[in-house]
């Protein structure tokens, strides 16, 4: 039985990163990236703002700019998005 709450996972993040700003050819997004810094993955603050816009649009949530610019790793961004998803009322 489903709780009706959508979950944002690493596969969602990888897809959105690739669709939005692409992937640095020297970075393997298919590897274990959860605890790598976004900067090490080739994504600077403007890329993260674009990623955030895509997440908001697809998942129907609002993320503040600080969450996007101060979230250093995929793991912490995934946690922030899921916290936001949990606060959205379900029908």
C-alpha atoms as a printed R data frame, in Angstrom:
   type eleno elety resid chain resno      x      y       z
1  ATOM     1    CA   UNK     A     1  0.000  0.000   0.000
2  ATOM     2    CA   UNK     A     2  1.444  3.370  -1.049
3  ATOM     3    CA   UNK     A     3  1.457  6.376   1.257
4  ATOM     4    CA   UNK     A     4  0.966  8.693  -1.732
5  ATOM     5    CA   UNK     A     5  4.190 10.570  -1.003
6  ATOM     6    CA   UNK     A     6  6.517 10.727  -3.973
7  ATOM     7    CA   UNK     A     7 10.173 10.036  -3.258
8  ATOM     8    CA   UNK     A     8 13.081 11.822  -4.945
9  ATOM     9    CA   UNK     A     9 16.064  9.508  -5.376
10 ATOM    10    CA   UNK     A    10 19.559  9.529  -6.837
11 ATOM    11    CA   UNK     A    11 18.290  8.306 -10.210
12 ATOM    12    CA   UNK     A    12 15.900 11.286 -10.391
13 ATOM    13    CA   UNK     A    13 18.780 13.616  -9.540
14 ATOM    14    CA   UNK     A    14 21.126 12.108 -12.139
15 ATOM    15    CA   UNK     A    15 18.449 12.352 -14.830
16 ATOM    16    CA   UNK     A    16 17.666 15.980 -13.995
17 ATOM    17    CA   UNK     A    17 21.351 16.939 -13.864
18 ATOM    18    CA   UNK     A    18 21.939 15.388 -17.293
19 ATOM    19    CA   UNK     A    19 18.796 16.915 -18.830
20 ATOM    20    CA   UNK     A    20 19.380 20.369 -17.397
21 ATOM    21    CA   UNK     A    21 23.041 21.142 -17.662
22 ATOM    22    CA   UNK     A    22 24.590 17.981 -19.022
23 ATOM    23    CA   UNK     A    23 27.419 16.024 -17.497
24 ATOM    24    CA   UNK     A    24 31.120 16.747 -17.469
25 ATOM    25    CA   UNK     A    25 32.718 14.053 -19.610
26 ATOM    26    CA   UNK     A    26 35.377 13.484 -16.947
27 ATOM    27    CA   UNK     A    27 32.750 12.675 -14.285
28 ATOM    28    CA   UNK     A    28 30.989  9.320 -14.038
29 ATOM    29    CA   UNK     A    29 27.485 10.085 -12.775
30 ATOM    30    CA   UNK     A    30 26.757  6.364 -12.879
31 ATOM    31    CA   UNK     A    31 29.186  5.731 -10.037
32 ATOM    32    CA   UNK     A    32 28.614  6.342  -6.342
33 ATOM    33    CA   UNK     A    33 28.186 10.122  -6.275
34 ATOM    34    CA   UNK     A    34 26.084 10.579  -3.144
35 ATOM    35    CA   UNK     A    35 28.844 12.063  -1.010
36 ATOM    36    CA   UNK     A    36 30.872 13.869  -3.676
37 ATOM    37    CA   UNK     A    37 30.734 17.666  -3.784
38 ATOM    38    CA   UNK     A    38 28.680 19.075  -6.641
39 ATOM    39    CA   UNK     A    39 31.689 21.214  -7.583
40 ATOM    40    CA   UNK     A    40 33.797 18.053  -7.937
41 ATOM    41    CA   UNK     A    41 31.071 16.717 -10.220
42 ATOM    42    CA   UNK     A    42 31.314 19.850 -12.363
43 ATOM    43    CA   UNK     A    43 28.148 21.634 -11.177
44 ATOM    44    CA   UNK     A    44 28.586 25.205  -9.931
45 ATOM    45    CA   UNK     A    45 25.941 27.414  -8.304
46 ATOM    46    CA   UNK     A    46 24.183 28.469 -11.535
47 ATOM    47    CA   UNK     A    47 23.905 24.843 -12.611
48 ATOM    48    CA   UNK     A    48 22.447 24.009  -9.215
49 ATOM    49    CA   UNK     A    49 19.843 26.774  -9.536
50 ATOM    50    CA   UNK     A    50 18.820 25.344 -12.923
51 ATOM    51    CA   UNK     A    51 18.674 21.869 -11.385
52 ATOM    52    CA   UNK     A    52 16.502 23.212  -8.575
53 ATOM    53    CA   UNK     A    53 14.090 24.826 -11.026
54 ATOM    54    CA   UNK     A    54 13.700 21.522 -12.837
55 ATOM    55    CA   UNK     A    55 13.137 19.637  -9.551
56 ATOM    56    CA   UNK     A    56 10.525 22.183  -8.438
57 ATOM    57    CA   UNK     A    57  8.663 21.991 -11.726
58 ATOM    58    CA   UNK     A    58  8.669 18.200 -11.918
59 ATOM    59    CA   UNK     A    59  7.901 17.482  -8.265
60 ATOM    60    CA   UNK     A    60  5.600 20.427  -7.483
61 ATOM    61    CA   UNK     A    61  7.644 21.804  -4.598
62 ATOM    62    CA   UNK     A    62  9.518 24.995  -3.790
63 ATOM    63    CA   UNK     A    63 13.164 24.976  -2.758
64 ATOM    64    CA   UNK     A    64 14.797 28.138  -1.505
65 ATOM    65    CA   UNK     A    65 17.934 29.373  -3.242
66 ATOM    66    CA   UNK     A    66 20.029 28.724  -0.126
67 ATOM    67    CA   UNK     A    67 19.127 25.046  -0.232
68 ATOM    68    CA   UNK     A    68 20.381 24.871  -3.799
69 ATOM    69    CA   UNK     A    69 23.539 26.925  -3.384
70 ATOM    70    CA   UNK     A    70 24.565 25.634   0.041
71 ATOM    71    CA   UNK     A    71 23.744 21.953  -0.448
72 ATOM    72    CA   UNK     A    72 27.163 20.475  -1.107
73 ATOM    73    CA   UNK     A    73 26.425 16.857  -2.029
74 ATOM    74    CA   UNK     A    74 23.795 14.860  -3.890
75 ATOM    75    CA   UNK     A    75 22.893 13.093  -0.616
76 ATOM    76    CA   UNK     A    76 22.107 16.385   1.141
77 ATOM    77    CA   UNK     A    77 20.090 17.696  -1.829
78 ATOM    78    CA   UNK     A    78 18.081 14.463  -2.026
79 ATOM    79    CA   UNK     A    79 17.342 14.744   1.713
80 ATOM    80    CA   UNK     A    80 16.243 18.387   1.310
81 ATOM    81    CA   UNK     A    81 13.967 17.560  -1.627
82 ATOM    82    CA   UNK     A    82 12.387 14.632   0.227
83 ATOM    83    CA   UNK     A    83 11.821 16.807   3.312
84 ATOM    84    CA   UNK     A    84 10.026 19.273   1.065
85 ATOM    85    CA   UNK     A    85  7.992 16.488  -0.546
86 ATOM    86    CA   UNK     A    86  6.894 15.230   2.876
87 ATOM    87    CA   UNK     A    87  5.529 18.690   3.724
88 ATOM    88    CA   UNK     A    88  3.276 18.781   0.627
89 ATOM    89    CA   UNK     A    89 -0.302 17.798   1.512
90 ATOM    90    CA   UNK     A    90 -1.491 14.673  -0.278
91 ATOM    91    CA   UNK     A    91 -4.903 14.402  -1.873
